[in-house]
Amino acid sequence: MERNRIKIIWKWTKRVFPVLTGASAGYAYYYYIGCSGSCPISGNPYISTIYGASAGFLLIDWKQIFNKNKKQEAEE
């Protein structure tokens, strides 16, 4: 039972961590580099955070996740 719980937590951590890291990097970009003018990305903390989170989302290893799901479906 405990082993399944650890597997589930690890699975979601691998999916959520890149998004949170990207969001943090996006906000850091706004905070340290952003401009106060009419810059579309770095002029707004919300937009830069969303862009960072989307970049982190793209870093998730989707191929591995889909292959694992296919393998589990084949075993059932």
Gaussian input, Z-matrix of N, CA and C with variables (Angstrom, degrees):
# hf/3-21g

backbone

0 1
 N
 C     1     B1
 C     2     B2     1     A1
 N     3     B3     2     A2     1     D1
 C     4     B4     3     A3     2     D2
 C     5     B5     4     A4     3     D3
 N     6     B6     5     A5     4     D4
 C     7     B7     6     A6     5     D5
 C     8     B8     7     A7     6     D6
 N     9     B9     8     A8     7     D7
 C    10    B10     9     A9     8     D8
 C    11    B11    10    A10     9     D9
 N    12    B12    11    A11    10    D10
 C    13    B13    12    A12    11    D11
 C    14    B14    13    A13    12    D12
 N    15    B15    14    A14    13    D13
 C    16    B16    15    A15    14    D14
 C    17    B17    16    A16    15    D15
 N    18    B18    17    A17    16    D16
 C    19    B19    18    A18    17    D17
 C    20    B20    19    A19    18    D18
 N    21    B21    20    A20    19    D19
 C    22    B22    21    A21    20    D20
 C    23    B23    22    A22    21    D21
 N    24    B24    23    A23    22    D22
 C    25    B25    24    A24    23    D23
 C    26    B26    25    A25    24    D24
 N    27    B27    26    A26    25    D25
 C    28    B28    27    A27    26    D26
 C    29    B29    28    A28    27    D27
 N    30    B30    29    A29    28    D28
 C    31    B31    30    A30    29    D29
 C    32    B32    31    A31    30    D30
 N    33    B33    32    A32    31    D31
 C    34    B34    33    A33    32    D32
 C    35    B35    34    A34    33    D33
 N    36    B36    35    A35    34    D34
 C    37    B37    36    A36    35    D35
 C    38    B38    37    A37    36    D36
 N    39    B39    38    A38    37    D37
 C    40    B40    39    A39    38    D38
 C    41    B41    40    A40    39    D39
 N    42    B42    41    A41    40    D40
 C    43    B43    42    A42    41    D41
 C    44    B44    43    A43    42    D42
 N    45    B45    44    A44    43    D43
 C    46    B46    45    A45    44    D44
 C    47    B47    46    A46    45    D45
 N    48    B48    47    A47    46    D46
 C    49    B49    48    A48    47    D47
 C    50    B50    49    A49    48    D48
 N    51    B51    50    A50    49    D49
 C    52    B52    51    A51    50    D50
 C    53    B53    52    A52    51    D51
 N    54    B54    53    A53    52    D52
 C    55    B55    54    A54    53    D53
 C    56    B56    55    A55    54    D54
 N    57    B57    56    A56    55    D55
 C    58    B58    57    A57    56    D56
 C    59    B59    58    A58    57    D57
 N    60    B60    59    A59    58    D58
 C    61    B61    60    A60    59    D59
 C    62    B62    61    A61    60    D60
 N    63    B63    62    A62    61    D61
 C    64    B64    63    A63    62    D62
 C    65    B65    64    A64    63    D63
 N    66    B66    65    A65    64    D64
 C    67    B67    66    A66    65    D65
 C    68    B68    67    A67    66    D66
 N    69    B69    68    A68    67    D67
 C    70    B70    69    A69    68    D68
 C    71    B71    70    A70    69    D69
 N    72    B72    71    A71    70    D70
 C    73    B73    72    A72    71    D71
 C    74    B74    73    A73    72    D72
 N    75    B75    74    A74    73    D73
 C    76    B76    75    A75    74    D74
 C    77    B77    76    A76    75    D75
 N    78    B78    77    A77    76    D76
 C    79    B79    78    A78    77    D77
 C    80    B80    79    A79    78    D78
 N    81    B81    80    A80    79    D79
 C    82    B82    81    A81    80    D80
 C    83    B83    82    A82    81    D81
 N    84    B84    83    A83    82    D82
 C    85    B85    84    A84    83    D83
 C    86    B86    85    A85    84    D84
 N    87    B87    86    A86    85    D85
 C    88    B88    87    A87    86    D86
 C    89    B89    88    A88    87    D87
 N    90    B90    89    A89    88    D88
 C    91    B91    90    A90    89    D89
 C    92    B92    91    A91    90    D90
 N    93    B93    92    A92    91    D91
 C    94    B94    93    A93    92    D92
 C    95    B95    94    A94    93    D93
 N    96    B96    95    A95    94    D94
 C    97    B97    96    A96    95    D95
 C    98    B98    97    A97    96    D96
 N    99    B99    98    A98    97    D97
 C   100   B100    99    A99    98    D98
 C   101   B101   100   A100    99    D99
 N   102   B102   101   A101   100   D100
 C   103   B103   102   A102   101   D101
 C   104   B104   103   A103   102   D102
 N   105   B105   104   A104   103   D103
 C   106   B106   105   A105   104   D104
 C   107   B107   106   A106   105   D105
 N   108   B108   107   A107   106   D106
 C   109   B109   108   A108   107   D107
 C   110   B110   109   A109   108   D108
 N   111   B111   110   A110   109   D109
 C   112   B112   111   A111   110   D110
 C   113   B113   112   A112   111   D111
 N   114   B114   113   A113   112   D112
 C   115   B115   114   A114   113   D113
 C   116   B116   115   A115   114   D114
 N   117   B117   116   A116   115   D115
 C   118   B118   117   A117   116   D116
 C   119   B119   118   A118   117   D117
 N   120   B120   119   A119   118   D118
 C   121   B121   120   A120   119   D119
 C   122   B122   121   A121   120   D120
 N   123   B123   122   A122   121   D121
 C   124   B124   123   A123   122   D122
 C   125   B125   124   A124   123   D123
 N   126   B126   125   A125   124   D124
 C   127   B127   126   A126   125   D125
 C   128   B128   127   A127   126   D126
 N   129   B129   128   A128   127   D127
 C   130   B130   129   A129   128   D128
 C   131   B131   130   A130   129   D129
 N   132   B132   131   A131   130   D130
 C   133   B133   132   A132   131   D131
 C   134   B134   133   A133   132   D132
 N   135   B135   134   A134   133   D133
 C   136   B136   135   A135   134   D134
 C   137   B137   136   A136   135   D135
 N   138   B138   137   A137   136   D136
 C   139   B139   138   A138   137   D137
 C   140   B140   139   A139   138   D138
 N   141   B141   140   A140   139   D139
 C   142   B142   141   A141   140   D140
 C   143   B143   142   A142   141   D141
 N   144   B144   143   A143   142   D142
 C   145   B145   144   A144   143   D143
 C   146   B146   145   A145   144   D144
 N   147   B147   146   A146   145   D145
 C   148   B148   147   A147   146   D146
 C   149   B149   148   A148   147   D147
 N   150   B150   149   A149   148   D148
 C   151   B151   150   A150   149   D149
 C   152   B152   151   A151   150   D150
 N   153   B153   152   A152   151   D151
 C   154   B154   153   A153   152   D152
 C   155   B155   154   A154   153   D153
 N   156   B156   155   A155   154   D154
 C   157   B157   156   A156   155   D155
 C   158   B158   157   A157   156   D156
 N   159   B159   158   A158   157   D157
 C   160   B160   159   A159   158   D158
 C   161   B161   160   A160   159   D159
 N   162   B162   161   A161   160   D160
 C   163   B163   162   A162   161   D161
 C   164   B164   163   A163   162   D162
 N   165   B165   164   A164   163   D163
 C   166   B166   165   A165   164   D164
 C   167   B167   166   A166   165   D165
 N   168   B168   167   A167   166   D166
 C   169   B169   168   A168   167   D167
 C   170   B170   169   A169   168   D168
 N   171   B171   170   A170   169   D169
 C   172   B172   171   A171   170   D170
 C   173   B173   172   A172   171   D171
 N   174   B174   173   A173   172   D172
 C   175   B175   174   A174   173   D173
 C   176   B176   175   A175   174   D174
 N   177   B177   176   A176   175   D175
 C   178   B178   177   A177   176   D176
 C   179   B179   178   A178   177   D177
 N   180   B180   179   A179   178   D178
 C   181   B181   180   A180   179   D179
 C   182   B182   181   A181   180   D180
 N   183   B183   182   A182   181   D181
 C   184   B184   183   A183   182   D182
 C   185   B185   184   A184   183   D183
 N   186   B186   185   A185   184   D184
 C   187   B187   186   A186   185   D185
 C   188   B188   187   A187   186   D186
 N   189   B189   188   A188   187   D187
 C   190   B190   189   A189   188   D188
 C   191   B191   190   A190   189   D189
 N   192   B192   191   A191   190   D190
 C   193   B193   192   A192   191   D191
 C   194   B194   193   A193   192   D192
 N   195   B195   194   A194   193   D193
 C   196   B196   195   A195   194   D194
 C   197   B197   196   A196   195   D195
 N   198   B198   197   A197   196   D196
 C   199   B199   198   A198   197   D197
 C   200   B200   199   A199   198   D198
 N   201   B201   200   A200   199   D199
 C   202   B202   201   A201   200   D200
 C   203   B203   202   A202   201   D201
 N   204   B204   203   A203   202   D202
 C   205   B205   204   A204   203   D203
 C   206   B206   205   A205   204   D204
 N   207   B207   206   A206   205   D205
 C   208   B208   207   A207   206   D206
 C   209   B209   208   A208   207   D207
 N   210   B210   209   A209   208   D208
 C   211   B211   210   A210   209   D209
 C   212   B212   211   A211   210   D210
 N   213   B213   212   A212   211   D211
 C   214   B214   213   A213   212   D212
 C   215   B215   214   A214   213   D213
 N   216   B216   215   A215   214   D214
 C   217   B217   216   A216   215   D215
 C   218   B218   217   A217   216   D216
 N   219   B219   218   A218   217   D217
 C   220   B220   219   A219   218   D218
 C   221   B221   220   A220   219   D219
 N   222   B222   221   A221   220   D220
 C   223   B223   222   A222   221   D221
 C   224   B224   223   A223   222   D222
 N   225   B225   224   A224   223   D223
 C   226   B226   225   A225   224   D224
 C   227   B227   226   A226   225   D225

   B1=1.4559
   B2=1.5281
   B3=1.3092
   B4=1.4652
   B5=1.5324
   B6=1.3153
   B7=1.4687
   B8=1.5332
   B9=1.3457
   B10=1.4695
   B11=1.5222
   B12=1.3240
   B13=1.4586
   B14=1.5270
   B15=1.3087
   B16=1.4594
   B17=1.5280
   B18=1.3351
   B19=1.4647
   B20=1.5235
   B21=1.3190
   B22=1.4653
   B23=1.5257
   B24=1.3219
   B25=1.4647
   B26=1.5207
   B27=1.3247
   B28=1.4651
   B29=1.5302
   B30=1.3421
   B31=1.4631
   B32=1.5279
   B33=1.3177
   B34=1.4555
   B35=1.5229
   B36=1.3089
   B37=1.4610
   B38=1.5188
   B39=1.3466
   B40=1.4596
   B41=1.5255
   B42=1.3141
   B43=1.4597
   B44=1.5247
   B45=1.3213
   B46=1.4593
   B47=1.5315
   B48=1.3244
   B49=1.4577
   B50=1.5337
   B51=1.3383
   B52=1.4742
   B53=1.5289
   B54=1.3222
   B55=1.4617
   B56=1.5286
   B57=1.3299
   B58=1.4624
   B59=1.5250
   B60=1.3173
   B61=1.4561
   B62=1.5286
   B63=1.3138
   B64=1.4593
   B65=1.5228
   B66=1.3286
   B67=1.4636
   B68=1.5251
   B69=1.3138
   B70=1.4697
   B71=1.5192
   B72=1.3240
   B73=1.4643
   B74=1.5315
   B75=1.3266
   B76=1.4611
   B77=1.5150
   B78=1.3294
   B79=1.4646
   B80=1.5241
   B81=1.3246
   B82=1.4698
   B83=1.5293
   B84=1.3209
   B85=1.4654
   B86=1.5273
   B87=1.3209
   B88=1.4655
   B89=1.5264
   B90=1.3152
   B91=1.4597
   B92=1.5333
   B93=1.3241
   B94=1.4589
   B95=1.5314
   B96=1.3161
   B97=1.4516
   B98=1.5267
   B99=1.3066
   B100=1.4664
   B101=1.5127
   B102=1.3133
   B103=1.4640
   B104=1.5212
   B105=1.3309
   B106=1.4594
   B107=1.5268
   B108=1.3105
   B109=1.4604
   B110=1.5156
   B111=1.3052
   B112=1.4570
   B113=1.5241
   B114=1.3018
   B115=1.4713
   B116=1.5297
   B117=1.3144
   B118=1.4653
   B119=1.5313
   B120=1.3147
   B121=1.4595
   B122=1.5209
   B123=1.2998
   B124=1.4616
   B125=1.5247
   B126=1.3165
   B127=1.4491
   B128=1.5196
   B129=1.3204
   B130=1.4647
   B131=1.5261
   B132=1.3482
   B133=1.4690
   B134=1.5242
   B135=1.3163
   B136=1.4628
   B137=1.5319
   B138=1.3140
   B139=1.4661
   B140=1.5225
   B141=1.3325
   B142=1.4646
   B143=1.5297
   B144=1.3318
   B145=1.4664
   B146=1.5223
   B147=1.3256
   B148=1.4670
   B149=1.5243
   B150=1.3280
   B151=1.4634
   B152=1.5283
   B153=1.3202
   B154=1.4609
   B155=1.5190
   B156=1.3393
   B157=1.4630
   B158=1.5228
   B159=1.3493
   B160=1.4716
   B161=1.5163
   B162=1.3222
   B163=1.4638
   B164=1.5229
   B165=1.3229
   B166=1.4592
   B167=1.5151
   B168=1.3233
   B169=1.4613
   B170=1.5203
   B171=1.3297
   B172=1.4614
   B173=1.5284
   B174=1.3180
   B175=1.4604
   B176=1.5304
   B177=1.3302
   B178=1.4614
   B179=1.5180
   B180=1.3226
   B181=1.4611
   B182=1.5315
   B183=1.3239
   B184=1.4600
   B185=1.5191
   B186=1.3124
   B187=1.4579
   B188=1.5261
   B189=1.3198
   B190=1.4590
   B191=1.5342
   B192=1.3146
   B193=1.4617
   B194=1.5234
   B195=1.3366
   B196=1.4631
   B197=1.5217
   B198=1.3245
   B199=1.4628
   B200=1.5236
   B201=1.3236
   B202=1.4605
   B203=1.5250
   B204=1.3445
   B205=1.4558
   B206=1.5227
   B207=1.3249
   B208=1.4588
   B209=1.5119
   B210=1.3356
   B211=1.4586
   B212=1.5227
   B213=1.3472
   B214=1.4569
   B215=1.5288
   B216=1.3185
   B217=1.4651
   B218=1.5218
   B219=1.3112
   B220=1.4554
   B221=1.5227
   B222=1.3272
   B223=1.4657
   B224=1.5183
   B225=1.3307
   B226=1.4742
   B227=1.4616
   A1=110.79
   A2=115.38
   A3=119.86
   A4=111.19
   A5=116.42
   A6=120.51
   A7=111.28
   A8=116.77
   A9=120.55
   A10=111.44
   A11=115.62
   A12=120.04
   A13=110.40
   A14=117.51
   A15=121.59
   A16=110.25
   A17=117.39
   A18=120.65
   A19=111.33
   A20=116.85
   A21=121.13
   A22=110.29
   A23=117.04
   A24=120.35
   A25=110.34
   A26=117.96
   A27=121.58
   A28=110.87
   A29=116.48
   A30=120.40
   A31=110.51
   A32=118.28
   A33=121.25
   A34=111.94
   A35=117.78
   A36=120.44
   A37=110.21
   A38=116.77
   A39=120.21
   A40=111.81
   A41=118.24
   A42=121.50
   A43=112.45
   A44=117.86
   A45=121.31
   A46=111.98
   A47=117.87
   A48=121.58
   A49=113.41
   A50=120.17
   A51=118.50
   A52=113.00
   A53=117.46
   A54=120.53
   A55=109.69
   A56=117.29
   A57=120.34
   A58=111.62
   A59=116.84
   A60=120.56
   A61=110.48
   A62=117.17
   A63=121.04
   A64=112.24
   A65=116.67
   A66=120.07
   A67=110.50
   A68=117.10
   A69=120.74
   A70=111.04
   A71=116.54
   A72=120.31
   A73=111.09
   A74=117.43
   A75=120.88
   A76=111.76
   A77=116.39
   A78=119.00
   A79=111.09
   A80=117.51
   A81=120.87
   A82=109.97
   A83=116.88
   A84=120.62
   A85=110.00
   A86=116.58
   A87=120.05
   A88=110.63
   A89=116.74
   A90=121.91
   A91=111.93
   A92=116.62
   A93=119.64
   A94=113.85
   A95=118.99
   A96=121.67
   A97=112.04
   A98=117.77
   A99=122.47
   A100=114.38
   A101=115.02
   A102=120.56
   A103=109.29
   A104=115.55
   A105=119.81
   A106=111.64
   A107=117.10
   A108=121.47
   A109=112.23
   A110=114.31
   A111=119.45
   A112=112.20
   A113=117.46
   A114=120.89
   A115=108.58
   A116=118.43
   A117=119.58
   A118=114.05
   A119=118.48
   A120=119.84
   A121=111.17
   A122=117.19
   A123=119.68
   A124=113.25
   A125=119.10
   A126=121.46
   A127=113.44
   A128=118.03
   A129=122.41
   A130=108.43
   A131=118.03
   A132=118.91
   A133=113.40
   A134=117.91
   A135=120.72
   A136=111.40
   A137=115.30
   A138=119.21
   A139=110.81
   A140=117.25
   A141=119.11
   A142=111.06
   A143=117.36
   A144=120.29
   A145=110.82
   A146=117.04
   A147=120.51
   A148=110.83
   A149=117.18
   A150=120.06
   A151=110.91
   A152=116.87
   A153=120.04
   A154=112.13
   A155=116.51
   A156=120.41
   A157=110.97
   A158=116.69
   A159=118.38
   A160=111.38
   A161=117.93
   A162=119.92
   A163=109.91
   A164=117.65
   A165=120.91
   A166=111.84
   A167=116.71
   A168=121.67
   A169=110.79
   A170=116.49
   A171=119.90
   A172=112.23
   A173=117.54
   A174=120.97
   A175=113.35
   A176=116.82
   A177=119.85
   A178=108.40
   A179=116.67
   A180=121.57
   A181=109.15
   A182=116.12
   A183=121.37
   A184=112.37
   A185=117.00
   A186=119.84
   A187=110.52
   A188=116.74
   A189=120.90
   A190=110.81
   A191=117.35
   A192=121.21
   A193=110.65
   A194=117.44
   A195=119.81
   A196=112.07
   A197=117.95
   A198=120.38
   A199=111.30
   A200=117.11
   A201=120.55
   A202=110.17
   A203=117.46
   A204=120.58
   A205=111.83
   A206=117.36
   A207=120.80
   A208=110.79
   A209=116.42
   A210=120.73
   A211=110.36
   A212=117.68
   A213=120.71
   A214=111.20
   A215=117.63
   A216=120.72
   A217=111.08
   A218=117.49
   A219=121.35
   A220=111.19
   A221=116.91
   A222=120.86
   A223=111.65
   A224=117.93
   A225=120.74
   A226=110.71
   D1=-46.78
   D2=-179.90
   D3=-64.17
   D4=-36.46
   D5=-179.53
   D6=-65.09
   D7=-39.37
   D8=177.06
   D9=-64.13
   D10=-40.08
   D11=179.59
   D12=-63.24
   D13=-41.77
   D14=178.85
   D15=-65.52
   D16=-39.96
   D17=177.82
   D18=-62.13
   D19=-42.40
   D20=-179.62
   D21=-65.95
   D22=-44.75
   D23=179.05
   D24=-62.24
   D25=-43.57
   D26=-179.82
   D27=-64.56
   D28=-40.30
   D29=179.97
   D30=-60.69
   D31=-46.09
   D32=-178.87
   D33=-73.85
   D34=-30.30
   D35=177.10
   D36=-64.75
   D37=-41.44
   D38=178.94
   D39=-65.04
   D40=-23.77
   D41=-179.70
   D42=-91.12
   D43=-32.63
   D44=-174.40
   D45=-90.81
   D46=-33.78
   D47=-175.48
   D48=-57.89
   D49=-45.12
   D50=178.43
   D51=-62.55
   D52=-34.04
   D53=-179.71
   D54=-69.37
   D55=-44.68
   D56=178.89
   D57=-65.99
   D58=-38.33
   D59=177.65
   D60=-65.14
   D61=-42.29
   D62=177.57
   D63=-64.26
   D64=-40.02
   D65=177.85
   D66=-64.47
   D67=-41.37
   D68=177.21
   D69=-63.59
   D70=-41.73
   D71=178.29
   D72=-65.60
   D73=-38.18
   D74=177.67
   D75=-63.81
   D76=-42.89
   D77=177.86
   D78=-68.12
   D79=-38.59
   D80=177.55
   D81=-62.50
   D82=-37.57
   D83=177.14
   D84=-61.77
   D85=-44.31
   D86=177.53
   D87=-62.37
   D88=-45.45
   D89=-173.24
   D90=-68.12
   D91=-45.37
   D92=-173.99
   D93=-92.38
   D94=-31.47
   D95=-173.46
   D96=-114.57
   D97=-25.66
   D98=-172.43
   D99=-52.06
   D100=155.48
   D101=-179.50
   D102=-105.68
   D103=163.16
   D104=-179.79
   D105=-100.53
   D106=4.03
   D107=-178.79
   D108=-90.83
   D109=-134.71
   D110=-175.09
   D111=-103.38
   D112=33.93
   D113=177.08
   D114=-70.59
   D115=124.88
   D116=-173.87
   D117=-69.55
   D118=-33.89
   D119=-177.04
   D120=-97.60
   D121=-52.72
   D122=-172.97
   D123=-85.52
   D124=-1.78
   D125=179.06
   D126=-89.07
   D127=-9.52
   D128=-177.58
   D129=-130.95
   D130=123.63
   D131=-177.20
   D132=-65.00
   D133=-32.23
   D134=-178.99
   D135=-68.37
   D136=-44.45
   D137=-178.62
   D138=-67.47
   D139=-42.42
   D140=-179.91
   D141=-66.37
   D142=-34.57
   D143=176.96
   D144=-67.66
   D145=-40.59
   D146=178.68
   D147=-66.29
   D148=-40.71
   D149=176.89
   D150=-62.49
   D151=-42.08
   D152=178.11
   D153=-64.28
   D154=-41.76
   D155=178.68
   D156=-64.31
   D157=-38.94
   D158=178.06
   D159=-67.53
   D160=-35.10
   D161=176.25
   D162=-65.51
   D163=-40.21
   D164=176.16
   D165=-64.83
   D166=-36.93
   D167=177.81
   D168=-61.73
   D169=-36.47
   D170=179.41
   D171=-71.90
   D172=-18.52
   D173=-179.59
   D174=-82.63
   D175=-8.92
   D176=178.53
   D177=-66.31
   D178=138.64
   D179=-178.25
   D180=-80.37
   D181=81.54
   D182=-176.10
   D183=-68.16
   D184=-32.12
   D185=-179.37
   D186=-61.14
   D187=-43.54
   D188=179.15
   D189=-64.62
   D190=-40.14
   D191=-179.43
   D192=-65.03
   D193=-45.69
   D194=179.92
   D195=-66.56
   D196=-39.50
   D197=178.20
   D198=-64.54
   D199=-38.83
   D200=178.78
   D201=-66.15
   D202=-40.81
   D203=178.28
   D204=-64.45
   D205=-40.48
   D206=177.39
   D207=-63.38
   D208=-41.36
   D209=-179.75
   D210=-63.91
   D211=-40.55
   D212=179.56
   D213=-67.82
   D214=-37.05
   D215=177.96
   D216=-67.37
   D217=-35.94
   D218=179.56
   D219=-68.57
   D220=-33.74
   D221=179.56
   D222=-72.07
   D223=-27.48
   D224=-178.35
   D225=-81.09

